Structure formats: C-alpha cells, structure tokens
C-alpha cells in the first residue's frame, strides 16, 4: 500500500514495519486517556471545504 509523501526507502521500511506493532489493552487505554484529555481546537474543515462534506 503506498504511503503518500514517502520518498525515502528507509522511511517506507519503517512505515511498513509499523503494521506489525501490536498494542495491548493497557496501551490502548493509555492512548484513550490521553486523547480524552486533549482538547480539540478549530474546525475539522475550512469553511469552503465544509460545504462539500456530506455527513
């Protein structure tokens, strides 16, 4: 699967290897706590792009 913006072979190898990483339930819980504690700022899309998004 191509990764947009990957221009160096070493970076591509790192990105492909990341697919083998397995996160434990504890890892996922920690990530969830951190995400929940991080306030979201700004809109998801710029106004001109938001008009084109169907939700």
C-alpha positions in Angstrom: 0.0 0.0 0.0 1.6 3.3 -1.0 2.1 5.9 1.7 1.7 9.4 0.3 4.7 11.6 0.8 7.2 8.7 1.4 10.2 9.5 -0.7 13.0 7.5 1.1 13.3 3.7 1.2 14.2 3.7 4.9 11.1 5.6 5.8 9.0 3.3 3.7 10.5 0.3 5.5 9.8 1.9 8.9 6.2 2.6 7.9 5.6 -0.9 6.6 7.1 -2.4 9.8 4.7 -0.3 11.9 1.9 -2.6 10.7 3.4 -5.4 12.8 3.2 -3.4 16.1 0.6 -4.9 18.4 -0.9 -2.7 21.1 -2.0 -4.2 24.4 -5.3 -3.3 26.1 -3.2 -1.2 28.5 -1.6 0.7 25.6 -5.0 1.4 24.1 -6.4 2.6 27.4 -3.5 4.9 27.9 -3.9 6.3 24.4 -7.7 6.8 25.1 -7.0 8.7 28.3 -4.5 11.0 26.6 -6.9 11.6 23.7 -9.8 12.3 26.0 -7.6 14.8 28.0 -6.6 16.7 24.9 -9.0 19.5 23.9 -9.8 19.7 20.2 -9.3 23.1 18.7 -10.6 24.6 15.5 -12.9 23.2 12.8 -12.3 20.0 11.0 -12.5 21.6 7.6 -12.1 25.1 6.3 -15.5 26.7 5.6 -15.2 26.4 1.8 -14.5 22.7 2.1 -17.1 22.0 4.8 -19.8 23.0 2.3 -18.8 20.0 0.2 -18.9 17.4 3.0 -22.0 15.3 3.4 -22.4 13.9 6.9 
